[in-house]
Amino acid sequence: MAAADESYLEGQNGGFVSYMIEIVEKWTGLEILEGSLNYLDYLLWVFTPLIIVFILPLFIILFLYLSILFLHVYKRKRELQVAYSNNVWDGARKTLATLWDGHATIWHGYEVHGLEKIPDAGPALIVYYHGAIPVDYYYFLAKVIIQKGRTCHSVADHFLFKLPGFKLLLEVFSVMHGPQEECVKALKSGHLLAISPGGVREALFSDETYSIFWRGRKGFAQVAIDAQVPIIPMFTRNIREGFRTFGCFGICKWLYEKFKWPFVPIYGGFPVKFCTYLGDPIPYDPNITAAELAEKAKQAVQGLINKHQKIPGNILRALLERVHWRQKDE
C-alpha cells in the first residue's frame, strides 16, 4: 500500500514538473525558438546544395581574376627586375604600382586622360577632388610610376600617420602631412606633389552632387607661388559612386569639426567605371595672389567636374558605363 502511494505521488510530481516546464517554455518563448532553430536547420539542409552550386563558380571567377592580376605583374617582369637592380625601394614601388594598376583595370576599367600634361621631369603641383576613399588617386600614382617612371609626393591628413603599421608605406611613397615649407622644399627639389585642398572634410561630407569643400583654403596656392611651379587640376569621374558616406549625420560632422575624428560610415566598393581627367596646367604667375590662384585652381577642378561628371551621380549608371562607355564628352 505504501509503495502504491509513493508511485502515485511520483506520477503526480512528474506531471506537475512537466506542466511547469511547459508553462515556462511558452512564457519565455523557448518553445518557439527551438522550433525556429529546427526550421533553420531544415532550410540549411535544403539550400546547401544550391549554395555550393553558386559559390563554386564565384571561386573560379576569383581565380581567373587573380590569374589576370598575376599576368599584369609578369608582363612587367623585365621592368621590375631593372627596378630592383637599381634600388630595392624602387622595385617595391613598381611592384605595388603594378598590382594597383592591375586591380584598377580589372575592377574599375580605370583610364587616365591627359597624363601627357604631367611633366616627364621637373616639378608640378597636382590639385584633386577627394573621394570618400581616394582609390582613384592610388591608381593615378600607379600610372605615374609605371608610365612616367616618377614618384609623386603626396600630402595627407595627420590621422593617417597615426594608423598602426602605415609608417613604412608612407615613407616609401613619400607621403607628408606638411607644413608648407616641406611642400615647397619637395617641389624645389624637382618632385611632383599632389594635394587635395578639401581633404578629409571633402571626403566625408561631399556627396553625389560632387560639391567642393575647400572652405577658402589657399595654403596650397602659396606653395605653388613660393616654388614657382604650375598647378595641374585633376578629377575622377564616378569616384563618389565607387564609395559613399553617410555624412549627413549631424553627430559625425560635430565629431570631425570638434576633434578631427573621421568617424563616418562608408559603404561601397562597387566596380563602377573610373576615369581620371587632368586639366590644362595653370602656369606660375608672379603677379597673382595666393587667394586668386586658389580660386583659379578651384574653378579649374569645378570645370572638370562640370564637363565629365553627370550630376547627381548614379551608381547604376556608373556600373553600366563599364560595358557601355563612350568618350563623347572628352
N, C-alpha and C positions, 0 to 999 in steps of 0.2 A: 504493500500500500504506500509506503514511504517512497519507494522507487518510482512509482507511478506519479506521485505528486511532484517529485523532482523533475521528471520528464516533462510534465505539463508546464512547470514553471520555466524550464529551459525553452520550450516552444513558444511560450508567451513572451519571454525576454528576447528570443531571437526574432520574433515577429515585430516586437516593438523597436528593436535596434534597426532592423531593415527599414521599418517605416520611417524612423527618424533620419536615416541616411538618405532616403528618397526625398524627404522634405528639404534637407539641406542642399542636395544636388539641384533641386528645382529652384530653391531660393537664390543660390549663388550662380546659377546658370551653367554649372559644370556639365550638366547633362547635355545641354545644347553645344557646349564647347567640344565635348567628346564626340558628339555627332558630327560637328563641323570638321574636326580633325580626320575622322573616318572618311568623310566626303572628299576632303582634300587629298587624302591618300589614294582614294579611288580615281580622282581626276588625274593625279600624277601618274598613276599606273596606266590610264587610258592614253594620256598625251605624251608619255615618254618616247614612244617610237616616232611620233611626229616631230618632237623637239630634236631628236637625234638626226632625223632626216633633213631638217632645215639648218642645224648648226654645222654639220659636216661640210656642206658646200661653202659656208662662210669661212671655215678654216682653209679650204682650198683657195678661195679668193684672197684671203690674207697672205697665204703662202706665195701666191702669184705676185702680189704687190711687193712683198719682201724680196722676191727674186728680181723684180724690176729695179728696186732700190739698190740691190747688190750690183746690178748691171750698170747703174749710174756711177757707182764708185769705180767699178772695174774699167769703165770707158776712160776714166781719167787716171788709170794706174800709172802711166809713164809720168804724167804731170805731178802726181803725188810722190813718186819716187824722187823726182828732181827737187821737190819742195822739202822733203825730209832730208835730202843730202845737203841742202843749204843750211837749214835750221830746223830743229825739232818742233819749235812752236809754229813755224811757217807750215810745216807738214800737217800739224794738228789742226791749224786753222783751215787749211784747204780741205782736209778730210771732213771736218764738221760742215764746212760750206757745201761740200758735195752731197752730204747726207741731207742737209736742209733744202738744197736745190732739188734733190730727188723727191723729197716729201712735198715741196711746193708744186712740182709738176704733176705728181700723182694725185694729190688731194685737192688742189685748187686750180689746176691748169694755169699756173702762175705765169704772167708775162710782165715784161718791163718795156715801156715805150719812152724813148728819149735818153737811153743810157749813154748815148754819144755826147750828151751835154755834160756828163761828168768828165773832168779833165783827166787825161792819161798820166799827167804829172802836175804837181803844184797844188796849192790849197784851194778849198772852196767850202762854204758853209751851206749845208743842206737843211732846209726847214720843212717839217712834215706835219700832217694831221695825225693825231694819236688815236688809234682804235682802242677798244676795250682791252684787248690783248694784242700788242703790236707785232703779231706774227709776220705781217707784211714787211715790216722793217727788217726782221731777221732774214726773210727771203731776199730782200734787197741787198743786205750786207753780203749774203752768199753770192749773189750775181756780181757784185763789185769785186769780190775776192777772186772769183773764177774768171770773169771776162776782162776785168781791168788789171788784175794782179795787184790790187791795192787793198789796204786795210783802212776802213773808215772808223775814226774815233767817234765815240758816242757820249752824249750827256744823259745821265739817268737820275731818277729821283733818289733821295737819300735812303729811303726804306729798302731799296734793292740791295744796298751794301750791308744791310743788317740781316739778310736772309742766310741761314746756315748753309755752308758749302758753296756759296756763289763767288767767293773771293777770287779763286783761280780763274774761273770763267771770265769774270770782269777784267782781270788783269791781262789775260791772253788776248782779249778782243778790245783792249784799250778803251774801256768804259770809265768815265769820270763823273763826278757829281758837281763839277765846277771847281772853284769860282771862276769869274770872268777872266782873271789873269791866266789861269791854266788853259782856258779855251783859246785865248789869244796866243799863248805860247805854242800850243799844238798847231795852230794854223800857220804861224810864222815859221814853224819847222817844216812846213810843206805838206802837212797832212790834210786829209778830208775830215770834216767834223759835221756831225748831224745833231740837231736839236729839235725837240718838239716844244714850242713855247706854251702850248696848252697843257702838256704834261699829264700827270695823273688825274687832275681835275677834268680835263677834256676826255680822258679815257673812261672815267666813271660816270660822268653826268651829261655827256653829249648823247645823242640817240640817232634814230633812223632819219632824222632831219639833217644830220651832219652839221650841227651848229659848232662854230669855232669858239673855244673858251680861252682866249689869250689874256683877257682882263687887263689890257693896257701894258702888257709886258714888252719891254724894249731892250732888255739886257743883251739879248742875242744880237740885236741890231748894232749895239755899241761894240760888241765883239767883232762883228764884220767890219765896222768902220776902223777900229783900232788895228786890226790885222790887215786892212786894205784888201779884202777878198770879196768876190761876188757871192750872192745868195741864190741858191737853186731851190725853188719851191717843189714840193712833192706831195702826191696824194694817191691813195689806193682805192680803186672802185670796189664797192661791196664789203669793205673791211668791217662795217657795222653789221653786216648780215652774217659774217663768219662767227662773231662773238658779240653778245649783247649783255647789257647790265640791267638790273632792277634799280637804277639810280634815282628813281623818283621818290624813294623812301626818305622822308624828312630826317629821320634819325641818322641815316647813312651820311647825308650831307652835313649834318651837325657834327658828327664824329670826325669827318675829314677836315672841315674848316677849323674845328677846335683843336684836334690832336694830330691831324695829318695821318689818320689811320685809314687806309684804303679798304675798309670792310664793306664792300658792296657785292651782293650776289652776282655772279657771272654765269651765263649759260651759253651753249653753242658748240662750236667745233664743226659746224656744218660745212660740207665740201662744196662751197659756193665758188663762183669764178672770181679770182683776184687778178687785177691788172693795175700795176703801178705806173703813174704818169709823172714825168719830170718836166717842169715848165722851163721857159727861157730864163737863163741866168739874169739876175739883177746886178749890173756891174757896180763896182766901187765908185762912189761919187764923193769927193772930199767936201762938197758944198751942201750935203744933205745932213739933217739932224737924225739922231737915233729914233726919235718918235716918228719922223716922216718915213724913215726906212722901214721901221716895224710895220707901219700902216701899209706901205707899199708891198711888203712881203705877205702880209695878211690878205690883201686883195688878190695877190697872185695865187695863193693857195685856194682862196674862195673861188677864183676864176676856174681853177682846175676842177673843183667840186661841181660848180655850175655846168661845166662843159661835159664832164664824164660820168656824173652820178645822177641817176633818176631818183628824185626825192618825192615822197618818202621812200626809203629803201624797203625792199620787199624780199624776204628770204626765199620764197618760192621762185620769184623771177630770177634771183641771183643763182639759184640752183639750175634753172633751165638754161641759163647762159653757158653752163658747162657743155651743153650739147648743141646750143643754137646761138653761137657767138659771132656777131658781125661788127667789124670796126668801121661803122658808118659815120660815127661822130668824132673820130680822131682827127 
